[in-house]
Amino acid sequence: MVYDVSDDDTRDKIRELLKDYGAKRIQYSAFEADLEEPTLIELLQRAERLLRGSDGALIAIPLCSRDLEKTVTIGEEKDEESVF
């Protein structure tokens, strides 16, 4: 999932929401999460409420495990603390 939210408070809430669902931060505004469909729907509904009235967006991009295994990282992968 990736997000683009200009409002600091809303962005913080979206980031915490993703973390609450076990999402792992892979870049500053990009998270990876392995969620069952009902849980994903719940997360997206909560995000929609948080983003209502803002100019921000959250995009969920589904990947099958076969595609996820093809992930390529150029450069050093960073742990979540160093992404900030």
NORURMO-V591139 format. One record per residue. PSI is psi in whole degrees, -180 to 180 (NA if undefined). Layout:
{{PSI} {PSI}}
//
This chain:
{{142} {150} {155} {101} {120} {-32} {122} {-47} {-45} {-42} {-43} {-40} {-40} {-45} {-45} {-37} {-47} {-43} {-39} {-28} {12} {13} {143} {127} {128} {-19} {176} {-47} {31} {133} {152} {133} {139} {97} {142} {155} {-46} {-37} {-40} {-45} {-43} {-46} {-46} {-37} {-41} {-41} {-40} {-41} {-41} {-34} {-11} {127} {1} {173} {14} {170} {149} {132} {125} {124} {108} {138} {133} {163} {-34} {-44} {-39} {-36} {-19} {6} {134} {131} {126} {124} {-172} {127} {143} {147} {168} {-38} {-32} {-4} {-29} {NA}}
//
